[in-house]
Amino acid sequence: MNFADNLKNVRHQQGMTQADVATELHVSRKTISSWENGRTYPDILTLVKLGDVYQISLDRLMKEDLGMAQHYQHQEKVSRRNDRVVEVTLYANIALLFLAYVLLFLPGHMLDAVVGGLLLINLIILAPAYQDFGTWRIHGWHLALITIMAIVLNTVIVVTITGQPEASMLASNAANGATSAGYAFGYVVGRAIWIGTLTVSGIFAIYGRARQV
């Protein structure tokens, strides 16, 4: 008997409806139906909770479903690959952040745009792969305070060091109408993205942790 059929039979033996199980596990009834129809499998933690709800061992719940075993093996490989991506991008984030601040104090350097782009791309890869945002909650107000301070500090640095030429140009081109407005918009958006990138990168550098792979 495969996992889906076994799951359905055990539920019937317990006299529970799909809605009852869904309530116990804090998932939707459609999720339970998907498991019992063999379309998807629960994750490991949910599988343990299922065993608790039905008061049976995982051995009895899983039986010898080869497809399920292969699913969890694949899931483990994906998780390990994801952890490796997080580890590499976290270290790359620290290196690129340090280099970005150094280049900020060397205005006009050809590498500043390249490093900024690499830092942003690295964050785009890191953020979806990172799974431990929940652990950041324990820092509470400390995290909020650091974030606010980082935004203020990065704003001062970026505007002071790289913003003056653009500000002067904006003033001199104020009579150019649409051209000036377009430049102003580009200036604001560009600086906002740069400040946001530095801030998020800094938060990851402080609070980000790689799992042991």
Accessible surface in RSA format (square Angstrom, percent):
REM  Atomic radii and reference values for relative SASA: ProtOr
REM  Chains: A
REM  Algorithm: Lee & Richards
REM  Probe-radius: 1.40
REM  Slices: 20
REM RES _ NUM      All-atoms   Total-Side   Main-Chain    Non-polar    All polar
REM                ABS   REL    ABS   REL    ABS   REL    ABS   REL    ABS   REL
RES MET A   1   141.40  73.2  71.46  47.3  69.94 166.5  83.89  71.3  57.50  76.2
RES ASN A   2    75.00  51.7  67.27  65.0   7.73  18.6  24.87  59.9  50.13  48.5
RES PHE A   3     0.63   0.3   0.63   0.4   0.00   0.0   0.63   0.4   0.00   0.0
RES ALA A   4    10.26   9.4   9.07  14.0   1.19   2.7   9.07  12.8   1.19   3.2
RES ASP A   5    64.46  45.2  63.50  63.2   0.96   2.3  12.28  28.9  52.18  52.0
RES ASN A   6     8.05   5.6   8.05   7.8   0.00   0.0   0.00   0.0   8.05   7.8
RES LEU A   7     0.81   0.5   0.81   0.6   0.00   0.0   0.81   0.6   0.00   0.0
RES LYS A   8    69.77  34.0  69.77  42.8   0.00   0.0  30.37  27.3  39.39  42.0
RES ASN A   9    52.93  36.5  51.30  49.6   1.63   3.9  10.59  25.5  42.34  40.9
RES VAL A  10     2.75   1.8   2.75   2.5   0.00   0.0   2.75   2.4   0.00   0.0
RES ARG A  11    19.72   8.3  19.72  10.1   0.00   0.0   0.00   0.0  19.72  11.9
RES HIS A  12   106.98  58.5  87.67  60.9  19.31  49.4  63.05  65.0  43.93  51.1
RES GLN A  13   123.58  69.1  83.23  60.8  40.36  96.1  45.69  97.3  77.89  59.1
RES GLN A  14    76.62  42.8  49.77  36.4  26.86  63.9   5.03  10.7  71.59  54.3
RES GLY A  15    67.47  83.2   0.00   N/A  67.47  83.2  36.58 100.4  30.89  69.2
RES MET A  16    38.76  20.1  32.85  21.7   5.91  14.1  27.45  23.3  11.31  15.0
RES THR A  17    76.49  54.4  75.07  76.1   1.42   3.4  73.59  98.8   2.91   4.4
RES GLN A  18    34.09  19.1  31.75  23.2   2.34   5.6   9.47  20.2  24.62  18.7
RES ALA A  19    51.44  47.3  48.56  74.9   2.88   6.5  50.05  70.5   1.39   3.7
RES ASP A  20    62.27  43.6  57.43  57.2   4.83  11.4  12.78  30.1  49.48  49.4
RES VAL A  21     0.11   0.1   0.11   0.1   0.00   0.0   0.11   0.1   0.00   0.0
RES ALA A  22     5.90   5.4   5.71   8.8   0.18   0.4   5.73   8.1   0.17   0.4
RES THR A  23   100.52  71.5  89.92  91.2  10.61  25.3  72.11  96.9  28.42  43.0
RES GLU A  24   102.36  58.8  82.91  62.7  19.44  46.3  10.06  19.5  92.30  75.4
RES LEU A  25    10.30   5.7   1.18   0.8   9.12  22.9   1.59   1.1   8.70  23.4
RES HIS A  26   164.22  89.8 129.67  90.1  34.55  88.4  95.37  98.3  68.86  80.1
RES VAL A  27    52.52  34.6  30.50  27.6  22.01  53.0  41.17  35.8  11.35  30.8
RES SER A  28    62.37  52.7  48.30  64.5  14.07  32.4  49.20 104.8  13.17  18.5
RES ARG A  29   119.17  50.0 113.30  57.8   5.87  14.0  40.57  55.5  78.60  47.6
RES LYS A  30   159.38  77.8 156.01  95.7   3.37   8.0  98.96  89.1  60.42  64.4
RES THR A  31    44.07  31.3  39.41  39.9   4.66  11.1  22.96  30.8  21.10  31.9
RES ILE A  32     1.10   0.6   1.10   0.8   0.00   0.0   1.10   0.8   0.00   0.0
RES SER A  33    20.16  17.0  20.13  26.9   0.03   0.1   3.16   6.7  17.00  23.8
RES SER A  34    15.39  13.0  15.39  20.5   0.00   0.0  12.16  25.9   3.23   4.5
RES TRP A  35    11.62   4.7  11.22   5.4   0.40   0.9   7.09   3.8   4.52   7.3
RES GLU A  36     3.28   1.9   1.15   0.9   2.13   5.1   0.98   1.9   2.30   1.9
RES ASN A  37    81.65  56.3  50.07  48.4  31.58  76.0  13.85  33.3  67.80  65.5
RES GLY A  38    42.56  52.5   0.00   N/A  42.56  52.5  15.26  41.9  27.31  61.2
RES ARG A  39   157.87  66.3 123.75  63.1  34.12  81.2  70.67  96.6  87.21  52.9
RES THR A  40    67.55  48.0  61.27  62.1   6.28  15.0  64.29  86.3   3.26   4.9
RES TYR A  41    58.29  27.2  41.39  23.5  16.89  44.0  21.89  16.5  36.39  44.9
RES PRO A  42     2.25   1.6   0.00   0.0   2.25   8.2   2.25   1.9   0.00   0.0
RES ASP A  43    72.57  50.8  67.38  67.1   5.20  12.3  26.04  61.3  46.53  46.4
RES ILE A  44    90.83  51.7  89.71  66.8   1.12   2.7  89.71  64.6   1.12   3.1
RES LEU A  45   136.00  75.7 134.51  96.2   1.48   3.7 134.51  94.5   1.48   4.0
RES THR A  46    21.72  15.5  21.58  21.9   0.15   0.4   2.48   3.3  19.24  29.1
RES LEU A  47     3.10   1.7   3.10   2.2   0.00   0.0   3.10   2.2   0.00   0.0
RES VAL A  48    64.05  42.1  62.83  56.9   1.22   2.9  62.83  54.6   1.22   3.3
RES LYS A  49   110.11  53.7 109.52  67.2   0.60   1.4  59.32  53.4  50.79  54.1
RES LEU A  50     0.57   0.3   0.57   0.4   0.00   0.0   0.57   0.4   0.00   0.0
RES GLY A  51     4.77   5.9   0.00   N/A   4.77   5.9   3.38   9.3   1.39   3.1
RES ASP A  52   100.64  70.5  84.06  83.7  16.59  39.2  30.59  72.0  70.06  69.9
RES VAL A  53    35.21  23.2  13.81  12.5  21.40  51.6  21.73  18.9  13.48  36.6
RES TYR A  54     0.53   0.2   0.43   0.2   0.10   0.3   0.00   0.0   0.53   0.6
RES GLN A  55   156.26  87.4 123.02  89.9  33.24  79.2  37.88  80.6 118.38  89.8
RES ILE A  56    23.28  13.2   4.30   3.2  18.98  45.7  14.41  10.4   8.86  24.1
RES SER A  57    66.90  56.5  50.88  67.9  16.02  36.9  50.70 108.0  16.20  22.7
RES LEU A  58    66.30  36.9  62.05  44.4   4.25  10.7  62.08  43.6   4.22  11.4
RES ASP A  59   121.48  85.1 113.39 112.9   8.09  19.1  29.25  68.8  92.23  92.0
RES ARG A  60   107.28  45.0 101.78  51.9   5.50  13.1  39.17  53.5  68.11  41.3
RES LEU A  61     0.00   0.0   0.00   0.0   0.00   0.0   0.00   0.0   0.00   0.0
RES MET A  62    49.81  25.8  49.81  33.0   0.00   0.0  35.72  30.4  14.09  18.7
RES LYS A  63   106.80  52.1  84.83  52.0  21.97  52.3  42.14  37.9  64.66  68.9
RES GLU A  64   170.43  97.8 139.08 105.2  31.36  74.7  62.80 121.5 107.63  87.9
RES ASP A  65    22.80  16.0  11.25  11.2  11.55  27.3   6.01  14.1  16.79  16.7
RES LEU A  66   126.56  70.5 120.16  86.0   6.40  16.1 122.81  86.2   3.75  10.1
RES GLY A  67    33.36  41.1   0.00   N/A  33.36  41.1  24.06  66.0   9.30  20.8
RES MET A  68     0.20   0.1   0.20   0.1   0.00   0.0   0.20   0.2   0.00   0.0
RES ALA A  69    39.65  36.5  34.71  53.6   4.94  11.2  38.72  54.5   0.93   2.5
RES GLN A  70    99.97  55.9  95.95  70.1   4.01   9.6  29.23  62.2  70.74  53.6
RES HIS A  71    55.29  30.2  47.56  33.1   7.73  19.8  39.88  41.1  15.41  17.9
RES TYR A  72    23.40  10.9  19.15  10.9   4.25  11.1  19.42  14.6   3.98   4.9
RES GLN A  73   107.33  60.0 104.24  76.2   3.08   7.3  31.32  66.7  76.01  57.6
RES HIS A  74   113.21  61.9 110.80  77.0   2.40   6.2  73.85  76.1  39.35  45.8
RES GLN A  75    65.53  36.6  62.31  45.5   3.22   7.7  33.23  70.7  32.29  24.5
RES GLU A  76    95.37  54.8  89.02  67.3   6.35  15.1  35.07  67.8  60.30  49.2
RES LYS A  77   139.35  68.0 134.94  82.8   4.41  10.5  78.94  71.1  60.41  64.3
RES VAL A  78    59.51  39.2  59.03  53.4   0.48   1.2  59.03  51.3   0.48   1.3
RES SER A  79    48.93  41.3  43.03  57.4   5.90  13.6  27.55  58.7  21.38  30.0
RES ARG A  80   129.91  54.5 128.44  65.5   1.47   3.5  47.03  64.3  82.89  50.2
RES ARG A  81   140.74  59.1 133.99  68.3   6.75  16.1  65.59  89.6  75.15  45.5
RES ASN A  82    36.70  25.3  32.48  31.4   4.21  10.1  14.89  35.8  21.80  21.1
RES ASP A  83    18.66  13.1  17.77  17.7   0.89   2.1   0.89   2.1  17.77  17.7
RES ARG A  84   120.58  50.6 120.58  61.5   0.00   0.0  45.22  61.8  75.36  45.7
RES VAL A  85    52.01  34.2  48.49  43.9   3.52   8.5  52.01  45.2   0.00   0.0
RES VAL A  86     9.29   6.1   9.29   8.4   0.00   0.0   9.29   8.1   0.00   0.0
RES GLU A  87    40.59  23.3  40.59  30.7   0.00   0.0   4.65   9.0  35.94  29.3
RES VAL A  88    87.31  57.5  83.22  75.3   4.09   9.9  86.12  74.8   1.19   3.2
RES THR A  89    11.04   7.9  11.04  11.2   0.00   0.0  11.04  14.8   0.00   0.0
RES LEU A  90    11.66   6.5  11.52   8.2   0.14   0.4  11.52   8.1   0.14   0.4
RES TYR A  91   142.85  66.7 137.45  78.2   5.40  14.1  95.66  71.9  47.19  58.2
RES ALA A  92    33.85  31.1  25.74  39.7   8.10  18.4  33.10  46.6   0.74   2.0
RES ASN A  93     0.02   0.0   0.02   0.0   0.00   0.0   0.00   0.0   0.02   0.0
RES ILE A  94    85.84  48.8  84.64  63.1   1.20   2.9  84.69  61.0   1.15   3.1
RES ALA A  95    62.01  57.0  50.16  77.4  11.85  26.9  58.28  82.1   3.73   9.9
RES LEU A  96    29.85  16.6  29.60  21.2   0.25   0.6  29.85  21.0   0.00   0.0
RES LEU A  97    18.54  10.3  18.54  13.3   0.00   0.0  18.54  13.0   0.00   0.0
RES PHE A  98   143.95  72.0 138.59  85.8   5.36  14.0 143.21  86.8   0.74   2.1
RES LEU A  99    71.06  39.6  71.06  50.8   0.00   0.0  71.06  49.9   0.00   0.0
RES ALA A 100     2.92   2.7   0.15   0.2   2.77   6.3   1.88   2.6   1.03   2.7
RES TYR A 101    58.91  27.5  58.30  33.2   0.62   1.6  48.66  36.6  10.26  12.6
RES VAL A 102    62.68  41.2  55.86  50.6   6.82  16.4  61.25  53.2   1.44   3.9
RES LEU A 103     8.69   4.8   7.59   5.4   1.10   2.8   7.59   5.3   1.10   3.0
RES LEU A 104     7.55   4.2   4.99   3.6   2.56   6.4   7.06   5.0   0.49   1.3
RES PHE A 105   124.94  62.5 106.17  65.8  18.76  48.8 107.90  65.4  17.03  48.8
RES LEU A 106    87.43  48.7  83.96  60.1   3.46   8.7  87.17  61.2   0.26   0.7
RES PRO A 107    97.53  71.1  70.18  64.0  27.35  99.4  74.87  61.8  22.66 140.8
RES GLY A 108    74.24  91.6   0.00   N/A  74.24  91.6  42.27 116.0  31.97  71.6
RES HIS A 109    72.28  39.5  61.46  42.7  10.82  27.7  42.06  43.3  30.22  35.2
RES MET A 110   172.02  89.1 151.52 100.3  20.51  48.8 119.54 101.6  52.49  69.5
RES LEU A 111    88.66  49.4  88.66  63.4   0.00   0.0  88.66  62.3   0.00   0.0
RES ASP A 112    52.42  36.7  48.14  47.9   4.28  10.1  13.14  30.9  39.28  39.2
RES ALA A 113    79.01  72.6  58.32  90.0  20.69  47.1  69.63  98.1   9.38  24.8
RES VAL A 114    81.70  53.8  72.96  66.0   8.74  21.1  80.52  70.0   1.18   3.2
RES VAL A 115     5.60   3.7   5.60   5.1   0.00   0.0   5.60   4.9   0.00   0.0
RES GLY A 116    10.10  12.5   0.00   N/A  10.10  12.5   7.75  21.3   2.35   5.3
RES GLY A 117    31.30  38.6   0.00   N/A  31.30  38.6  29.11  79.9   2.19   4.9
RES LEU A 118    86.14  48.0  84.09  60.2   2.05   5.1  84.09  59.1   2.05   5.5
RES LEU A 119     0.00   0.0   0.00   0.0   0.00   0.0   0.00   0.0   0.00   0.0
RES LEU A 120    67.60  37.6  67.60  48.4   0.00   0.0  67.60  47.5   0.00   0.0
RES ILE A 121    96.99  55.2  96.99  72.3   0.00   0.0  96.99  69.8   0.00   0.0
RES ASN A 122    13.45   9.3  11.54  11.1   1.92   4.6   4.78  11.5   8.67   8.4
RES LEU A 123    11.62   6.5  10.77   7.7   0.85   2.1  11.02   7.7   0.60   1.6
RES ILE A 124   108.60  61.8 100.75  75.1   7.86  18.9 106.43  76.6   2.17   5.9
RES ILE A 125    87.20  49.6  78.57  58.5   8.63  20.8  83.95  60.4   3.25   8.8
RES LEU A 126     0.00   0.0   0.00   0.0   0.00   0.0   0.00   0.0   0.00   0.0
RES ALA A 127    40.55  37.3  36.05  55.6   4.49  10.2  36.41  51.3   4.13  11.0
RES PRO A 128   100.33  73.1  69.48  63.3  30.84 112.1  82.35  68.0  17.98 111.7
RES ALA A 129    11.53  10.6   7.71  11.9   3.82   8.7  11.40  16.1   0.13   0.4
RES TYR A 130     7.48   3.5   1.82   1.0   5.66  14.7   1.15   0.9   6.34   7.8
RES GLN A 131   109.17  61.0  79.06  57.8  30.11  71.7  21.74  46.3  87.43  66.3
RES ASP A 132    29.92  21.0  27.75  27.6   2.17   5.1   7.16  16.9  22.75  22.7
RES PHE A 133    86.52  43.3  81.32  50.4   5.20  13.5  81.43  49.4   5.09  14.6
RES GLY A 134    42.46  52.4   0.00   N/A  42.46  52.4  28.18  77.3  14.28  32.0
RES THR A 135    77.54  55.1  71.98  73.0   5.56  13.3  68.34  91.8   9.20  13.9
RES TRP A 136    27.07  10.9  27.07  13.1   0.00   0.0  26.98  14.4   0.08   0.1
RES ARG A 137   200.30  84.1 179.44  91.5  20.86  49.7  67.44  92.2 132.86  80.5
RES ILE A 138   146.87  83.6 107.23  79.9  39.63  95.5 116.87  84.2  30.00  81.4
RES HIS A 139    66.78  36.5  57.41  39.9   9.37  24.0  36.28  37.4  30.49  35.5
RES GLY A 140    39.88  49.2   0.00   N/A  39.88  49.2  35.11  96.4   4.77  10.7
RES TRP A 141   189.58  76.1 178.57  86.4  11.01  25.9 155.26  82.8  34.32  55.7
RES HIS A 142    78.76  43.0  78.76  54.7   0.00   0.0  53.50  55.1  25.26  29.4
RES LEU A 143    34.56  19.2  34.56  24.7   0.00   0.0  34.56  24.3   0.00   0.0
RES ALA A 144    53.14  48.9  45.81  70.7   7.33  16.7  52.67  74.2   0.47   1.2
RES LEU A 145    83.08  46.3  81.15  58.1   1.93   4.9  82.67  58.1   0.42   1.1
RES ILE A 146    41.02  23.3  40.42  30.1   0.60   1.4  40.43  29.1   0.59   1.6
RES THR A 147    41.37  29.4  41.37  41.9   0.00   0.0  35.53  47.7   5.84   8.8
RES ILE A 148   103.56  58.9 103.15  76.8   0.42   1.0 103.56  74.6   0.00   0.0
RES MET A 149   108.45  56.2 102.52  67.9   5.92  14.1  95.49  81.2  12.96  17.2
RES ALA A 150    21.08  19.4  15.10  23.3   5.99  13.6  20.49  28.9   0.59   1.6
RES ILE A 151    80.04  45.5  80.04  59.6   0.00   0.0  80.04  57.6   0.00   0.0
RES VAL A 152    86.58  57.0  83.96  76.0   2.62   6.3  86.54  75.2   0.04   0.1
RES LEU A 153   104.15  58.0 101.43  72.6   2.73   6.9 103.95  73.0   0.21   0.6
RES ASN A 154     3.17   2.2   3.17   3.1   0.00   0.0   0.16   0.4   3.01   2.9
RES THR A 155    50.57  36.0  50.57  51.3   0.00   0.0  44.53  59.8   6.04   9.1
RES VAL A 156    83.27  54.8  79.04  71.6   4.23  10.2  83.27  72.4   0.00   0.0
RES ILE A 157    27.45  15.6  25.25  18.8   2.19   5.3  27.45  19.8   0.00   0.0
RES VAL A 158     0.00   0.0   0.00   0.0   0.00   0.0   0.00   0.0   0.00   0.0
RES VAL A 159    57.55  37.9  57.55  52.1   0.00   0.0  57.55  50.0   0.00   0.0
RES THR A 160    79.48  56.5  71.54  72.5   7.94  18.9  56.74  76.2  22.75  34.4
RES ILE A 161    42.57  24.2  25.09  18.7  17.48  42.1  30.04  21.6  12.53  34.0
RES THR A 162    32.86  23.4  26.02  26.4   6.84  16.3  30.41  40.8   2.46   3.7
RES GLY A 163     0.66   0.8   0.00   N/A   0.66   0.8   0.49   1.3   0.17   0.4
RES GLN A 164   102.43  57.3 102.25  74.7   0.18   0.4  43.64  92.9  58.79  44.6
RES PRO A 165    85.70  62.5  73.94  67.4  11.76  42.7  82.71  68.3   2.99  18.6
RES GLU A 166    39.65  22.8  39.26  29.7   0.39   0.9  11.30  21.9  28.35  23.1
RES ALA A 167    44.64  41.0  37.79  58.3   6.85  15.6  38.95  54.9   5.69  15.1
RES SER A 168    73.39  62.0  61.60  82.2  11.79  27.2  39.88  84.9  33.51  47.0
RES MET A 169    92.68  48.0  88.40  58.5   4.28  10.2  75.24  64.0  17.43  23.1
RES LEU A 170    40.16  22.4  36.55  26.2   3.61   9.1  36.74  25.8   3.42   9.2
RES ALA A 171    76.27  70.1  51.55  79.5  24.72  56.2  61.11  86.1  15.16  40.2
RES SER A 172    88.18  74.5  49.47  66.0  38.70  89.2  52.67 112.2  35.51  49.7
RES ASN A 173    49.68  34.3  48.93  47.3   0.75   1.8   3.53   8.5  46.15  44.6
RES ALA A 174    72.30  66.5  48.31  74.5  23.99  54.6  50.58  71.2  21.72  57.5
RES ALA A 175   103.49  95.2  64.68  99.8  38.81  88.3  76.05 107.1  27.43  72.7
RES ASN A 176    77.44  53.4  58.92  56.9  18.52  44.6  13.51  32.5  63.93  61.8
RES GLY A 177    46.05  56.8   0.00   N/A  46.05  56.8  42.17 115.7   3.88   8.7
RES ALA A 178    90.90  83.6  68.62 105.9  22.28  50.7  75.55 106.4  15.35  40.7
RES THR A 179    98.91  70.4  87.10  88.3  11.81  28.1  61.29  82.3  37.62  56.9
RES SER A 180    14.76  12.5  13.48  18.0   1.28   2.9   4.30   9.2  10.46  14.7
RES ALA A 181    63.74  58.6  50.84  78.5  12.90  29.3  58.80  82.8   4.94  13.1
RES GLY A 182    44.16  54.5   0.00   N/A  44.16  54.5  34.84  95.6   9.32  20.9
RES TYR A 183    80.35  37.5  69.90  39.8  10.45  27.2  70.06  52.7  10.29  12.7
RES ALA A 184    33.35  30.7  33.14  51.1   0.21   0.5  33.35  47.0   0.00   0.0
RES PHE A 185   144.12  72.1 138.30  85.7   5.82  15.1 143.66  87.1   0.46   1.3
RES GLY A 186    39.51  48.7   0.00   N/A  39.51  48.7  31.24  85.7   8.27  18.5
RES TYR A 187    40.38  18.9  30.83  17.5   9.55  24.8  31.17  23.4   9.21  11.4
RES VAL A 188    92.71  61.0  88.78  80.4   3.92   9.5  91.26  79.3   1.45   3.9
RES VAL A 189    57.33  37.7  55.49  50.2   1.84   4.4  57.33  49.8   0.00   0.0
RES GLY A 190    29.72  36.6   0.00   N/A  29.72  36.6  24.13  66.2   5.58  12.5
RES ARG A 191    49.40  20.7  49.40  25.2   0.00   0.0   8.63  11.8  40.78  24.7
RES ALA A 192    57.66  53.0  43.95  67.8  13.71  31.2  49.70  70.0   7.95  21.1
RES ILE A 193    92.62  52.7  85.13  63.4   7.50  18.1  91.79  66.1   0.83   2.3
RES TRP A 194    42.67  17.1  41.56  20.1   1.11   2.6  37.33  19.9   5.34   8.7
RES ILE A 195    21.55  12.3  21.55  16.1   0.00   0.0  21.55  15.5   0.00   0.0
RES GLY A 196    30.73  37.9   0.00   N/A  30.73  37.9  30.47  83.6   0.26   0.6
RES THR A 197     7.47   5.3   2.91   2.9   4.57  10.9   3.18   4.3   4.29   6.5
RES LEU A 198     0.53   0.3   0.00   0.0   0.53   1.3   0.00   0.0   0.53   1.4
RES THR A 199     8.15   5.8   7.95   8.1   0.20   0.5   8.15  11.0   0.00   0.0
RES VAL A 200    70.79  46.6  69.46  62.9   1.33   3.2  70.79  61.5   0.00   0.0
RES SER A 201     0.00   0.0   0.00   0.0   0.00   0.0   0.00   0.0   0.00   0.0
RES GLY A 202    13.93  17.2   0.00   N/A  13.93  17.2  13.89  38.1   0.05   0.1
RES ILE A 203    13.86   7.9  13.81  10.3   0.05   0.1  13.81   9.9   0.05   0.1
RES PHE A 204     6.39   3.2   5.41   3.3   0.98   2.6   5.41   3.3   0.98   2.8
RES ALA A 205    32.16  29.6  13.08  20.2  19.08  43.4  14.15  19.9  18.01  47.7
RES ILE A 206    84.72  48.2  73.54  54.8  11.18  26.9  78.88  56.8   5.84  15.9
RES TYR A 207    14.60   6.8   7.03   4.0   7.57  19.7   8.99   6.8   5.61   6.9
RES GLY A 208     9.80  12.1   0.00   N/A   9.80  12.1   0.00   0.0   9.80  21.9
RES ARG A 209   152.45  64.0 150.13  76.5   2.32   5.5  72.22  98.7  80.22  48.6
RES ALA A 210    34.10  31.4  11.73  18.1  22.36  50.9  12.10  17.0  22.00  58.3
RES ARG A 211   104.70  44.0  93.48  47.7  11.21  26.7  43.87  60.0  60.83  36.9
RES GLN A 212   178.86 100.0 150.51 110.0  28.36  67.5  65.12 138.6 113.74  86.3
RES VAL A 213    72.90  48.0  14.82  13.4  58.09 140.0  30.72  26.7  42.19 114.4
END  Absolute sums over single chains surface
CHAIN  1 A    13052.7      10944.5       2108.2       8731.4       4321.3
END  Absolute sums over all chains
TOTAL         13052.7      10944.5       2108.2       8731.4       4321.3
